Amino acid sequence: MSDIIRLLPDSVANQIAAGEVIQRPASVVKELVENAVDAGATSIQIIIRDAGRTLIQVVDNGCGMTDTDARMAFERHATSKIAAAADLFSLSTMGFRGEALASIAAVAQVDLRTMRHDAQIGTRLIINGSVVESQEPEASAPGSNMMVKNLFFNVPARRKFLKKDSVELANIMREFERLALVNPEVEFTLVNNDSVMHQLLKGSLKQRIVDLFGKSLEKQIIPIHTETSIVKISGFIGLPSSGRRRNALQYFFVNGRNMRHPYFHKAAMSCYEPLIAPDVQPNYFINFEVDSSTIDVNIHPTKNEIKFEDEQAI
């Protein structure tokens, strides 16, 4: 009997990985913006066309890449963020798995222009469904300019099941809000179909909240701050009178990373129980700072689920 187990080609493996990492256009925005933040960008521009179906472009003034690094960045499990398993417990970057760019390139057409600040010439790399079509020297602005075109063009079933533009744009907006909140020191611009939706200057967390959600919120939130040997908690919580029956603004951050945490959410809700009606949800923007060795962010490819060593005490 002949052997039947064989290795999958990289292009197939990347497309399988993309199913988890790149679920919709908002996933691409998240991954590219987090890469820009990791590259030290202080200004990030996001350009969207047709709710991300036709184009998702992220332009940053970060460190940029050499021609070799630009090519390597799209290899599966290629990363500058970690070198050994032990590094997972001292992470200071958003990305680390080395899956995002390979996954994006597997299901889209990618056009990257990048140049390091100390270089005279940049590089332009074009990839079509994991296949490198060209890489040539090109005059570029310092930083990176990544264009992701025709998302899921080679996976018709995934493209067919994208929601209508208004829904996909709403998902992008929610992802943009999370990214902007957790990086108030970075300037952000969001453009959709040539219309500027947000232009955010760097500032404090409170200023970023007001810029994103409206000036009326300024008088509806109060600061919180506490510090113990295991955690420093800061941010803002909404006054009980500002609770919402729909679309409450509820955000948790840990060490500069967005997270979902049902246990902490339940704890926050229990504090409000005697103060608001059962069908009302409070607003909160709560940031946790902990020793990075006491959390595990390597739970899911999207890196939104985080385990805490001292969960109950926190």
Summary of the structure (lengths in Angstrom):
residues: 314
radius of gyration: 20.7
end to end distance: 58.0
largest distance: 74.5
contacts: 955
relative contact order: 0.13
helix: 32%
strand: 29%
